[in-house]
Amino acid sequence: MLIEPDEDVALRHVTDHLKSSYRDSRAPAEVEAAVATAYASFDDLPIRTYVPVLVERQARRILSELSD
């Protein structure tokens, strides 16, 4: 799926925000992987307006489930 420019900017913001939030407990690569996994799970949604919000929630869930 081709990422729209606005969605791309929003996803970079989500990634940066999560890296900051998890800087003491997760490596940046873990955050990026969680965001990519979460984003992939919403590929088939035709309406993209809330995808960044959904991605952030799903990525947080993924990161909280990772074992230390």
ABEGO torsion letter per residue (X at the ends): XBBBAAAAAAAAAAAAAAAAAAAAABBAAAAAAAAAAAAAAAAABABAAAAAAAAAAAAAAAAAABBX
